[in-house]
Every structure is written in C-alpha cells, then in structure tokens.
Amino acid sequence: MITWTIGSTGLIGSAIALRSALMLPGTTFNPDPIPWADPRAAQESLANGAKAFAQAAGSQPWAIFWAAGAATVSSTSAQCLTEVDSLTALLRALRADPPAGPGVFFLASSAGGVYSGSAEPPFDDHTVPRPLNDYGEAKLLQEQAVIRELRDVCEVVIGRFSNIYGPGQNLDKLQGIVSRLALATATRQPLNMFVSLDTLRDYLFVDDAAAQAVEHARFALD
C-alpha cells in the first residue's frame, strides 16, 4: 500500500503520518513541500502531486489523508475559502487521473465547526450540521467537495474531530485550550477565555485520533 498524508507537519497530520506507517505498511509518498503561503502555487503543487501519486501508486491499494489547514474560528471568510479551493484542486486532479488500484480518501474535518449551531446534543452523523461561522462553513464545503468529486473514484471517510490536544500544536494559532493553558503556565502569563459557563468538553489525545483515522481508512478498504 502507498499512503500520502497532506498536512503531515501539523498536529493531527504528523500523528496520522506516523500511525499510517505502522498500521498501513508499504510506501510513504513524499512529494516536494507544498507552498501554502501562495494559494495558486499551492493548488498547482497539489494537482501535480495527485498526478505523481497516481503514477507511484499504480495498481496497488492506496490511502490519502487530508489533515491540512491553518484556519481557525477567528479566520476570515477569504482565508477559509482558500483552504476549500486548495482541497478542491487536489480532488479534481485525483478524479481526472486516479490510481488504478483500490483506494480511500480520509478528510479530517471539525465537529465543533459543522455542529456549532446544531440542536439537541450530543451530536452524531445523523445530526443536521449548522455552522455558525466561516470556519464551520468551510469545513462543511470541504466535506461536500470530497463526496462530490470522489464518489465514483474511491472510498471516502470523513472524520469530524473536536478538542484534539497533544504534541505538535501550533502555539501561534488561537486554538487548543490544553496547549494554551500549558503555555500560560510555562510563561506565567494570563489567559483570557470567553466561553459559556455551561460549556462541557471531552478532549481527545492526538495519537488516539490518528489511530481512529487510520483504522477507519483501513476498514473502508477491507
């Protein structure tokens, strides 16, 4: 099997890359770094990467994990939509020239984003998504794009994660309460939090999230 983790330097992406190497033995596809700072160049790089991946995969089983993205709930609409465009560029290239063998595409999405306005928690995959911000809207658009572009190409798995913590959290992003608390403790700086007092959260360690992602992808191929 050949695997490709896009976003492999991020929190969940780095964990998925390590876990897939253990649970899905075979070849790891490592193209040139994607120039995320230049949206057009990033889209071109992703499209070219999809073509190269198809050639490298040949007729063997394959798995692609999308765990890329720097947007947060405070990002602008333009920033969020740029990430939708980047994913769509990859998906269209993959649909135009897919690998010959059986494959699966795993999208790391956001439960907090797509269910932020949904009613009657706890939520499951039967709950109607109701995003309340541009970040959630973009995550839902990404999910729809994957289903639309790849429904006749390969198996699709969407993982709606929430409250992931662990090593690799980008401390420059205003997210990740566990990491923010650890940073405030280490630097002895105050941390301002604005949240409803009745908020309840369960936290998921990043290695456990990665194990679930890879296991669901493997199950989809069986």
C-alpha positions in Angstrom: 0.0 0.0 0.0 1.1 3.6 -0.6 0.0 6.4 1.6 0.1 10.2 1.4 -0.6 12.5 4.4 -1.2 16.1 3.4 -0.6 18.4 6.3 1.9 16.0 7.8 3.7 18.7 9.8 0.5 19.8 11.7 -1.0 18.5 15.0 -3.1 15.6 13.7 -1.3 15.3 10.3 2.0 14.4 11.9 0.3 11.8 14.1 -1.5 10.3 11.2 1.7 10.1 9.2 3.4 8.2 12.0 0.4 5.9 12.7 -0.2 5.1 9.0 3.4 4.0 8.6 2.8 1.5 11.5 -0.7 0.3 10.6 -0.6 0.5 6.8 2.8 -0.9 5.9 4.1 -0.1 2.5 5.4 3.0 0.8 5.0 6.6 2.0 4.6 9.2 -0.7 6.7 12.3 0.0 6.4 15.0 -2.7 8.0 18.4 -2.6 6.7 20.7 0.2 3.5 22.5 -0.7 3.9 26.3 -0.8 0.8 27.1 1.3 1.7 30.8 1.6 1.0 31.2 -2.2 -2.6 29.9 -2.8 -2.2 29.5 -6.6 1.2 27.8 -6.3 -0.2 25.5 -3.6 -3.1 24.5 -5.8 -0.8 23.7 -8.7 1.5 21.8 -6.4 -1.4 19.7 -5.1 -2.7 18.9 -8.5 0.8 17.9 -9.7 1.2 15.9 -6.5 -2.0 14.0 -7.3 -0.7 13.1 -10.7 2.6 11.9 -9.3 0.8 9.9 -6.6 -1.3 8.1 -9.2 1.8 7.1 -11.1 3.6 6.0 -8.0 0.6 4.0 -6.8 0.0 2.1 -10.0 -2.5 -0.7 -9.3 -1.6 -1.2 -5.6 -4.0 -0.1 -2.8 -3.7 3.5 -1.7 -4.8 5.9 1.0 -4.7 9.7 1.1 -5.2 11.6 4.4 -6.1 15.3 4.2 -5.2 16.9 7.5 -4.1 20.3 6.2 -5.3 23.7 7.2 -4.4 26.7 9.3 -7.8 28.4 9.6 -9.5 28.8 12.9 -12.9 30.1 14.1 -11.4 33.6 14.0 -10.2 33.4 10.4 -11.7 35.5 7.7 -14.0 34.1 5.0 -11.3 34.5 2.4 -8.8 32.6 4.4 -11.3 29.7 5.0 -12.3 29.6 1.3 -8.7 29.4 0.2 -8.4 26.1 2.0 -11.5 24.9 0.3 -10.0 25.8 -3.1 -6.8 24.0 -2.2 -8.6 20.8 -1.4 -10.8 21.1 -4.4 -7.7 21.4 -6.7 -6.4 18.2 -5.3 -9.7 16.4 -5.6 -10.3 17.4 -9.2 -6.8 16.2 -10.2 -7.4 13.0 -8.4 -10.7 12.4 -10.1 -9.2 13.2 -13.6 -6.3 10.8 -13.1 -6.9 8.4 -10.2 -4.7 5.5 -9.3 -5.6 2.2 -10.9 -5.9 0.3 -7.6 -8.5 0.5 -4.8 -8.1 3.5 -2.6 -9.6 5.6 0.2 -9.6 9.3 0.9 -9.8 10.4 4.5 -10.7 14.0 5.3 -10.0 15.4 8.8 -12.9 17.7 9.4 -14.2 19.6 12.5 -17.2 18.5 14.7 -17.0 21.8 16.5 -17.2 23.7 13.3 -20.0 21.9 11.5 -22.2 21.3 14.6 -21.7 24.7 16.3 -25.3 25.7 15.8 -26.9 22.2 15.8 -29.7 21.4 18.2 -30.1 18.6 20.8 -26.6 17.4 21.7 -24.9 15.0 21.9 -24.4 15.0 18.1 -23.8 12.1 15.7 -23.6 11.5 12.0 -27.4 11.8 11.8 -27.4 15.3 13.2 -28.0 18.1 10.7 -24.9 20.3 10.5 -25.4 24.0 11.3 -22.2 26.0 11.2 -22.2 29.4 12.8 -19.1 30.9 11.4 -16.9 30.9 8.2 -14.6 28.2 9.6 -17.5 25.8 10.1 -19.0 26.7 6.7 -15.6 26.0 5.0 -15.3 22.6 6.7 -18.8 21.6 5.5 -17.9 22.8 2.0 -14.8 20.6 2.1 -16.8 17.6 3.1 -19.3 18.2 0.3 -16.4 18.6 -2.2 -14.8 15.3 -1.2 -18.1 13.5 -1.6 -19.0 15.2 -4.9 -15.6 14.8 -6.6 -14.6 11.3 -5.4 -17.9 9.4 -5.0 -17.1 7.3 -8.2 -13.4 7.2 -7.6 -12.7 5.7 -4.2 -13.9 5.1 -0.7 -14.4 8.3 1.3 -14.1 8.6 5.0 -14.8 11.9 6.9 -13.6 12.2 10.5 -15.2 15.1 12.4 -12.8 15.7 15.2 -13.1 18.1 18.1 -10.9 19.2 21.1 -7.7 17.4 20.0 -4.6 18.0 22.1 -1.1 16.8 22.2 2.5 17.4 20.9 2.6 19.4 17.7 0.0 22.0 18.5 0.8 25.3 16.7 1.0 27.8 19.5 0.7 30.7 17.1 -2.9 29.7 16.4 -5.5 30.9 18.9 -6.9 27.4 19.5 -6.2 24.3 21.6 -7.2 25.1 25.2 -4.9 22.4 26.7 -1.9 23.8 24.9 -2.8 27.4 25.7 -3.2 26.5 29.4 0.2 24.8 29.3 1.8 27.8 27.6 0.3 30.2 30.1 1.6 28.1 32.9 5.1 27.9 31.5 5.3 31.6 30.7 3.4 32.8 33.7 1.2 34.9 31.5 -2.6 35.4 32.0 -5.0 33.6 29.6 -8.3 35.3 28.7 -11.1 32.9 27.9 -14.6 33.8 26.7 -17.0 30.8 26.8 -20.4 30.0 28.2 -20.2 28.8 31.8 -22.3 25.7 31.0 -19.8 24.5 28.4 -18.7 20.9 28.7 -15.9 19.3 26.6 -14.3 15.9 26.2 -10.7 16.0 25.0 -9.1 13.6 22.5 -5.3 12.9 22.5 -3.9 13.3 19.1 -2.4 9.8 18.9 -5.8 8.3 19.6 -7.4 10.5 17.0 -4.8 9.4 14.4 -5.3 5.7 15.3 -9.0 6.1 14.7 -8.4 7.9 11.3 -6.1 5.2 10.1 -8.2 2.3 11.4 -11.3 3.8 9.6 -9.4 4.1 6.4 -8.2 0.6 6.6 -11.7 -0.7 7.4 -13.0 1.2 4.3 -10.6 -0.8 2.1 -11.4 -4.2 3.5 
